[in-house]
Amino acid sequence: MTELKICVGSACHLKGSTEVIDIFKNCVEKRKISDKVEITGAFCLGHCTEAVSVCLDDKIYSVTPESAEEFFDTHVMTSLCEEFI
């Protein structure tokens, strides 16, 4: 299972972490992969100036609500595919 952690700390919250979470949840539902992706919140990923911070496969990324769906398709779906290779 792929774990996707989204920071919900102060800086990330102000930059739209709630919206990013909603977009990721929608992506999971649309792609029918709820059994393969776990979305969790984190209180600080240590990259506050780069908010919204997202952790995937032990790497930290900066994601905006505007880039969230593209990030999901590019990084999360690739991660899922790599699990099955």
N, C-alpha and C positions, 0 to 999 in steps of 0.2 A: 504494500500500500504506500502511496506517495503522500507525505505529510507536507502541507503548505501552511506555514506560520505567518500570520499577519500581525504586525505590531499595532497595538491599540493604546499605546502610551500617548501622552499629551501632544507632542509634536506631530505624530502620525495621525492622531485623531483629528487635529486641526487641518491636516492636509488631505483628509478624506478616507481614512482607513475603513470606516463603516461602509462607505460606498464601494470601496474595493472588495470588501468581504461579500457584499451583496452581489456584485458582478461575478466574483468567483463562484459563489453558490449557484447563480443562474447558469454559468458555464457548465458546472458539474451536472445540473439537472438536464440542460439541453442535450448534453452529450451522453447522458445515461451512464455515468461512471461513478456514481456515489459509492460503489463498493471498492473503488480503486483510489479515491482521493479523499483525504481527511483534511478539513480546514479547521485550524485552531488559531486562537488569539495568543499573543505574547505581549508582555508589558514593556519590554525594551530589548531591542536587538542591537543596540549600541551604534546606530547610524542615524541619530536624530536629525542631523542637518540634511540628510538625503531622503527624508520621509516621502512617501509611505514605505517603510521597510518590510520586505517580504523575504522569508527564508525558505529555500527549496534546495534539497540535497546538500545541506550545510553551506550553501552560498547565500549571501545577502544581496538582494536586488532592490532598486528604487522603482516603485510603481505608482503611477497616478491613476485616478479614476478613468482618465481618458485613454491610458495605455493598458489598462487591466486585461481586457479581453484579448488583445494582441499578445501580451505577456503570457496569458494562459495557453493560447494556441502554440506559441513558439517554445516556451520553456516547460510548462507542465505536461502538455501532451507529448513532447519529446521525451521527457523523463519517464512517462508511462510506457512509451514504446521501448525505451532502453531496458526497462525492467524485464521485458519478455524476450529479449534477444539472447 
